[in-house]
Amino acid sequence: MPPKPHLFLLGALLVAFGVQHYSDSFNPYYLDVLTGIGINIILAVSLNLVNGYTGQFSLGHAGFMSVGAYLSAAVTLYFAPRWFGENGGTALQEGGLFLMALIAGGLSAAFAGLLVGVPSLRLKGDYLALVTLGFGEIIRVTFQNVEALGGALGLNGIPPYTTIFWVLAFVAVTIFVVTCIVKSTYGRGFLATRDDEIASEAVGLNTTRYKIVAFVIGAFFAGIAGGLYGHFKLTITPTGFDFTKSIEIVVMVILGGMGNTLGVILAAILLTLLPEVLRPIAEYRMVLYSFLLIVLMLARPQGLFNFKLGKSKA
């Protein structure tokens, strides 16, 4: 992150505007892949705040993503026909509704993160991982049985509001917020909690509060990513946010290097592109994908991109 992070954020937003302006001239396939990369970066960077910088091990990130996806889709499906009618609204009106839906989805996911975090973050290690996994599955099964949200069939006909501008803009905001938090004086509490929780408590830090704050912020951005995903795919089902999705996000964080924002971003890009590169050999794609992950984890257990550059120290 440059010495003036606000300038970085402004520059990134201007780049997002520029890419959106020329997006019609891009190959639609490459644009779709870039959108997927952006959504995965948001998920990985937000989980890195919990797993990497605070030293917890959450396996329920896909659950918070599903909360954001369903709630934001419900907002747009409910309000769009009533506000805009059959002809739809202007780009500004639709953008305003979409932003409102994303914020609603993010706040709902943050509230779910608070409900999960308060009782579970007093646990540590494997116990915490199991509890967050359980809560993630509870969220998924709940959506699967709520008929008002489509039940097992999911939600269909979601408005196609996600554009490359929104994705790149929220990628920039996520990186900006997480980096500013970690680099701040308050953020040192996250790093202290990760490095030695007992010593941190001995000097007066409320480590449980730090873990809950990290969990809520991570869940908020997971909800934003879910909203972007739902309005990009136009159809969402509970099976799209299962245990496998959570593991996929965790792998991005581990492969990029725990507590290394730059490495996590590169890992998210790599793990989004890798299945696309292997698409010509579709029948062997998942086998090769899994094999490459095993090799990478054996060769670089500390993370493929965990270099000194961008590595935070307490």
N, C-alpha and C positions, 0 to 999 in steps of 0.2 A: 504494500500500500504506500503511495507517495506521501510526502510530508504534509500535504494539504488534501485530506481525503474528500473535502467538499468539492474541490476542483475535479477530483477523479470521478465523483458521482455525476457532476454536471457534464463532464466530457463523455461519460458512458451513456447518459441520456441523449446527448446530441448524436452519438453514434447510432443509438437505437432508432432515433428519428430518421437518420440518413438511410439506414438499412431498410426501414419500412417504406421510405419514399421510392426506393429502387427495387422493392421486393417483387414487383410484377415482372421484372426482367430476369428473375432468378428461375432456375429449374425447380419446379414444385417439389420434386423428390428431395433435392438438397435442402430446400427450405423446411420441409417436414423434419428431416434429420437434425437440422440446426435447432428447430423448436424443441425436439426431444432432448437434445444436448442441454439446452437452457433449463428445461424443467428438472433434469437430473442434477444439474449443478446446484439449483436451489435446494433440492432435497439433500444432497450430499453435504453442502456447506452448513445447512441448518443442523443436520445430525452431528456434524463435526464439533459444533459448539457443545453438545451433550457428551458424546463419546470421546472426542479428542481433547477439548480444552478443559472439560470438567471432570473427565476420568470415569464417567459412568458407562454402562453398557446397555443401551436400549435396543430392543428388538420390535418395537411397536410403531415405528415411524410411518409405515404404510397405513396404519389405523388412523392417524391424524390426517394423513393425506386424503383418506376416504371421507372424513368429516368435512374437510374443506371442499372436496369435489361435489359431494351430495348437497351440502347446504348452499353453495354458490349456484349450483345448477337449479336448485329449487327456487332461489330468488329470481333468477332470470326467467325461468319458465313461468313463474307466477306473475311477475310484473311486466315483462315485455309485451304480452298480448293486451294487457290493460292500459299500458301507457302509450304504446305505439300503434296498436291496431294491426290489421293484416298487412299493411304496406310497410311496416317497420318505421323506425325513427331515423333521424339524421346520425351521421357518424359520431357527432359530439354527444348526442343523447344516449346512443348505445354504449359509447365509451364510459359515460358517467354511470349508467346502470351496471356495466361490467365491473367497474372499479368498486362500486358499492357492494356488488355480489362477492368479489374477491376479499374485500375487507371483512364482510360478514362471515365468509367461510374461514378466513384466517382467525378471527376472534372466536368462532365456535370451536375450531381446533385447539386454540390456546386454552379455552375453558376446559375442553376434554383433557388437555395436558395437565392442567391444574388438578382436575379430579383424579387423574392417574398418579400425578407426582406426589401429592400430599401424603397418601398412605404408603406409597411404594418406595420413595426415595430415601427412607431411613434404612433400607436394605442395601446390600453391597454385592458386587460381583455377580456370580451365577444366579443368586436369588433374585436380584434386580432384573436380570435378563429374562428370567422365567416369568416374573410378574408382568413386565411390559409386554412380553409375547402374549400372555394370557389376556391382557387388556386389549391388545390389538385385535385378537380373535373375537373378543366380546363385541367390539365395535363393528367388525365385519359381519358377524352373525346377526347383530341387531338390525343393520341395514337390510340384510337378506330377508328379514321377516317383517319389515315395515312396508305394507302394501301401498301406502301413500307415496313412498319413494321408489315404487316399481318392484319391490320384493326381490326375488331371485332373478327376475328378468332385467332388473336395473332400470335406469332412466334413459329414455330415448328422446330424440328430437331436440337436444340441447342446442341453443343458438351458437353459431360459429364465431364467437367474439374474440377468441384468442388469435392474436397476430404476433408477428416476430417482434414488433415494438414492445408489446406488453411483456413478452418473455424476457427480452434483453433488459428492459427497464427493471424488472423485478430481480433478475440476476444481479444487476448492479446494486440495487437497494439491499439485497440479502448480504452480498459481500461487504458492502459499506457498513451496515449495522453490526454484523458479527465482528468485523475487524476493529471497528471503533470501540465496541464493548470490551473486547479482549485487550486492546491496547490502553484502555482507560485505567485510572487508579482503582475504580470499583472492580474492573475486570480481572485485576490481579488476584482477587478472591477466588475466581474460577480456577486459575492456574495453581493457587495454593491448595485448593481442595483436591485437585488432581494429584499433585505431587506428594502431599502428606496430609491426609484428612485429620489424623489425630493431633498432629502438631498445629494445624490450623485452628482446631477447636481450642487447643491449649492457650493460644494467644488471643482468643476472643472472637474468632470468626464463626458465624452461624453457617456451617457448611450445608445444612439441610436447606436453608433459604437459598443459598447460591445454586444448589442443584435444582431446586424447584423453578427458580428464575430461568436457568438455562433450558430446562425442560419446556417451560411455557413458551419461550421465544422460539425454540426449535420447532415446537408444535405449530406455532403461528405461521411460520414460513412454509412448513409442510402443508398446511391448509391452503396457503396461497398457491403452492405448486399443484395441489389437487384441483383447485378451481381452474387454473390454466390448462391442466390436463383434460378435465371434463369438457371444457369449451373448445378444446382442440380435437378430441376424439369424437365428440358429439353423442357418444353413448358410453355409459359407465355401468359396470356390474360389480357386485361385491367380490367376485372371484379375482378381479383385477387388482385388489388391494390385500391379498392374502400374505401368508408368512413368507412366500418366495419373494415378493416385492420388497419386504423389509430386509431380507437377507441381501438382496441386490444392492440396496442403498448402503448397508453396512459394509459390504465388500468394497464399494467405492471409497469409503472413508479409510478402511484398513489398508487398501492398496495404495492410496494416495499418501498415507502417513498420518497417524493420529496427531491432531493438533497442528496440522500443516495445511492452511487454506489453499495455497497455490497447488500443492500436491493433490489435494482432494479435487480441485477443479480439473486438473489434468487427468486424473483417474476417471472422473465422470465422463469426460470427453472420450477417453479411450474405450471405456466399457459400454458407451453408447454406440460408438463406431464399429467396434469389433463384431457384433452380430450382423451388422450390415455388410461388412467386408466378407464375412463367411456365408452370406446368403446364397451365392452360386452353388455351394455344396450344402444345400439345406438339410439333407438327410443326416449329415455328420456335423452340422453346425454346433449344436448344443454339446456334443461330445468334445469337439475341439475347443470350444469356449471354456468348458469346465477343465479340460486338461491344461490349457494355457494358464488359467487362474491358479491351478495347483502348482505348476512350475514357477510362476511368478511369486507365489507366497513362500515356496521353499527357497528360492534364490534371493528374495528380498523380503524377509519376514518383517522388517522395520518399515516397509512401504516402498513401493517402486519409485515414488517421487519424493521421498523424505530426505531431502538434502538440507544443508545448513541454511540456504537461502529461504527466507520466509518461515523459518522454524522458531516458534515462540519459546521464550524461556521465562521462568518465573522471576 
